[in-house]
Amino acid sequence: MGDHDDRDGNDSVLSAANEDDRVPKLYCNGFVNALGSGDITVLLQRNSQPVAMLNLSYTVAKSLATKLGDLVSTMENVTETRILTTDDVNSRISKS
C-alpha cells in the first residue's frame, strides 16, 4: 500500500492512474509544510498560488520523504549532476 515507484515494477499502477480521468493530475513548483499534532500538511503551490493541500500521517510522510530522496539521488547519480533545492537556489539568488 502506497510505496510504489518504477524500481518496484509498478509502471502499470502509474500508467493506469495517468490514463484515468478521475485521478487529478497536479503540478507544483513550490510548497509550504505544517506540522500538526496528528499529521503533516503540505500545501502544494504553482507560481506561489495554492494548487492542493495534502495531509499525511507521520508514517506516510516519512516513507514519502525517504522514497522521494531515493528517486532524486538516483537521478543525480545517473546524470552525475547535483540537483539544487529551492533553499539553495534562493540563497544563491539573494547573494547575487
Number of C-alpha atoms within 10 A of each C-alpha: 3 7 10 14 14 11 8 8 9 12 13 10 12 13 10 11 14 13 9 11 9 8 10 8 9 10 10 15 12 15 17 12 13 10 12 11 6 10 14 18 18 16 17 20 18 14 10 12 13 14 17 15 14 11 18 16 13 16 11 15 16 13 14 16 12 11 15 13 12 12 15 13 16 12 14 13 11 9 10 10 10 11 12 9 9 11 9 10 10 11 11 10 9 7 6 5
